[in-house]
Amino acid sequence: MEKKPLSNKESKETLHNKVEKLKLKLTGDMMKDMEIRDQIHNLEMKINGTKPMDSHIDCEGCGS
């Protein structure tokens, strides 16, 4: 994964708070949790400043 700087719009703290709120919504049912887990994954990629390897353009699926 390549590093990408976090935008000024959202601070890491704000993104961490969003992740924690989403984690509280998890039910343990993989099918029901799939969308929530995808949102968590996307936020964590923003927090870590990562995007898929060999990606010369931003990821269309997650916006990273």
C-alpha positions, 0 to 999 in steps of 0.5 A: 500500500502507498501512503497518501496524506490525510486531507485537511477536511477531516482530522484523524481524531474525527475519523477515529471517532467515526470508526468507533461509532461504526464498530458499535453498530456491528452485529456479528452477522457477516452479511448484515455487517458487510456495508459497515465493515466496508465503511470502517475499512475506507475510513481506516485507509484514510487515517493511515493514508494508504491506497492500493499498490500500483495505483496511479490514480485514486481508488474509485471504490473507496476514494483513498 
